[in-house]
């Protein structure tokens, strides 16, 4: 048995590496869409809402809900409605 393994060692290693590479290619990758966005700092009205900002600046690369969630998370907003800051960061385009 040991002689058989030695004579076919290259083939065994080749097939194992090929299988590992195929599994690597088939493994789903995390969504990197948000990480590829260009951002800009914009001044907003005192009573502006997150939804209004999303309507103005969303270029279609995200749904309105995703855009609102991005704004809340990246600007550390405490509410989903009225914005209490003068300037916020908004995603404007994909690279």
Secondary structure as GFF3:
##gff-version 3
##sequence-region A 1 95
A	DSSP	alpha_helix	2	7	.	.	.	ID=ss1
A	DSSP	alpha_helix	9	26	.	.	.	ID=ss2
A	DSSP	three_ten_helix	34	36	.	.	.	ID=ss3
A	DSSP	beta_strand	37	43	.	.	.	ID=ss4
A	DSSP	alpha_helix	50	57	.	.	.	ID=ss5
A	DSSP	alpha_helix	64	74	.	.	.	ID=ss6
A	DSSP	beta_strand	87	94	.	.	.	ID=ss7
###
